[in-house]
Amino acid sequence: MTVGLFFSRRARAVPKLPPAPPVVYHRPLIMLRRATHADQVDIRRVMEASLASIGSRYYDGQQVASALEWVARPDPQIIDDGTYFVVEQDGRIVACGGWSRRGRLYAGSSPESDEGRLLDPATDAARVRAMFVDPRYSRRGLGRVILEACESEARLAGFRSVELMALLSGEELYAACGYQVVERVDITLGDGVVLGGAKMVKQLS
């Protein structure tokens, strides 16, 4: 089924994007919409469920516990920017993810002075950030729906490529969506625990 995404071209001019109409699937009803701060509790629930279940297939107990503490944190900045999405099924948030025009690449990274800087679409890649799916709703194409929305908006904002920091649990999805590994990375979280990851990039046509 082809799903039409409609976004305002005013996103080129202002950091915060205008509200977008939902994307609706039928049987069952699936809706993609922009996240609000009121969604943060449910976003964290999805993050924690994904990391505890899917993440445990790739990381040991200590690594999962650390990720639950340092990675499963909704980022208020990306919600403020209007570039973070949630997917609802029957009114329940079951997936989340977004893109960013700011310097920060992934949750749990060490704070740096330039993480909040606005990226230059002419020279920088947009970021894909914090993609998680409730494990009970995995393998239903929800991650692809979010990625398509992110890529469409980044393209409209003038970006020619997107990059992300993938956990091992998400690498297969990103590869299937056209992302290529450019670097294997040891992700050091705030408590010193290290997770294996991959920096991945995709060119936008």
SVG drawing of the C-alpha trace seen along z (x, -y; Angstrom):
<svg xmlns="http://www.w3.org/2000/svg" viewBox="-9 -31 44 44">
<polyline fill="none" stroke="black" stroke-width="0.4" points="0.0,0.0 1.4,-3.4 1.1,-6.0 1.2,-9.7 3.2,-11.9 2.4,-15.6 4.7,-18.1 5.0,-21.9 8.0,-23.3 8.2,-26.0 10.4,-23.6 13.3,-25.0 12.9,-28.4 12.3,-27.7 13.8,-25.1 10.4,-24.0 8.2,-22.3 4.4,-22.8 2.0,-20.1 1.6,-17.4 -1.5,-15.3 -1.4,-11.8 -0.6,-8.8 -3.4,-6.3 -3.3,-2.5 -6.3,-0.3 -6.7,3.2 -5.8,2.4 -5.7,-1.4 -2.1,-2.7 -1.4,-6.5 1.9,-8.3 2.0,-11.8 4.4,-14.2 5.3,-13.6 4.4,-16.0 5.9,-16.4 2.8,-14.7 4.0,-11.5 7.3,-11.2 6.1,-8.6 4.8,-6.4 7.9,-7.0 10.1,-5.8 7.9,-2.8 8.4,-1.8 12.2,-2.4 12.5,-0.3 10.4,2.5 12.5,2.6 15.9,2.5 14.9,5.1 13.5,7.6 15.1,7.1 18.3,5.6 18.9,8.7 19.4,10.7 22.6,8.7 23.9,7.4 24.5,9.0 22.6,8.1 25.0,5.4 24.8,3.7 21.0,3.9 20.7,2.4 23.0,-0.4 21.1,-1.1 17.9,-1.2 19.4,-4.0 21.3,-6.0 19.6,-5.3 15.9,-5.0 15.5,-8.8 13.2,-10.9 15.0,-14.0 12.9,-17.1 15.0,-19.1 14.0,-16.9 10.3,-17.0 10.6,-20.8 12.0,-20.9 8.9,-19.0 10.9,-16.3 10.1,-13.3 7.3,-10.9 5.2,-8.3 3.1,-5.5 -0.2,-4.7 -2.3,-1.6 -5.8,-1.9 -4.7,-5.0 -1.6,-3.3 1.9,-4.4 3.8,-1.4 6.8,-2.9 8.8,-6.1 11.7,-7.7 12.6,-10.9 15.2,-12.9 17.2,-16.0 18.9,-19.0 21.2,-19.3 24.7,-18.0 23.8,-15.2 24.0,-11.8 22.6,-9.4 21.1,-9.3 23.5,-8.4 26.4,-10.3 28.6,-12.4 27.4,-16.0 29.4,-18.2 29.1,-22.0 28.2,-21.6 25.5,-18.9 22.8,-21.4 24.2,-23.3 22.1,-23.5 23.5,-21.4 24.2,-22.9 22.2,-20.9 24.8,-21.8 27.6,-20.1 26.2,-18.0 24.0,-14.9 20.7,-15.0 20.5,-12.7 18.0,-9.8 17.5,-9.5 16.0,-7.2 14.1,-4.6 12.3,-2.0 9.4,0.4 7.5,2.2 8.5,5.8 4.9,6.9 4.5,4.9 7.8,5.7 8.1,6.9 5.0,4.9 6.8,2.2 6.5,-0.5 10.2,-1.3 10.0,-1.7 7.1,-4.1 9.0,-6.3 12.2,-6.2 10.2,-7.3 8.8,-10.2 12.2,-11.2 13.9,-11.0 11.1,-12.9 11.3,-15.8 15.1,-15.9 15.0,-16.0 12.5,-18.9 14.8,-20.7 17.6,-20.5 19.7,-17.6 21.3,-15.3 22.1,-12.5 21.2,-11.1 23.2,-9.3 22.6,-7.4 24.2,-5.5 22.7,-2.0 22.6,0.4 23.2,4.0 19.5,4.7 18.5,2.1 21.3,2.7 19.3,5.2 16.4,2.8 18.5,-0.1 20.5,2.0 17.2,3.2 16.2,-0.4 19.4,-1.4 21.7,-2.5 25.4,-1.4 27.8,-0.9 30.7,-3.4 32.3,-2.7 32.1,-0.2 31.8,-2.1 32.2,-1.3 29.4,-3.4 30.5,-4.4 27.6,-5.2 27.6,-7.5 28.5,-4.8 31.4,-3.5 29.6,-0.5 30.4,0.0 27.9,1.1 28.8,2.3 27.3,0.1 27.6,-1.0 27.6,-4.5 25.4,-4.2 24.7,-6.6 22.2,-6.9 22.2,-9.2 18.9,-11.0 17.9,-11.1"/>
</svg>
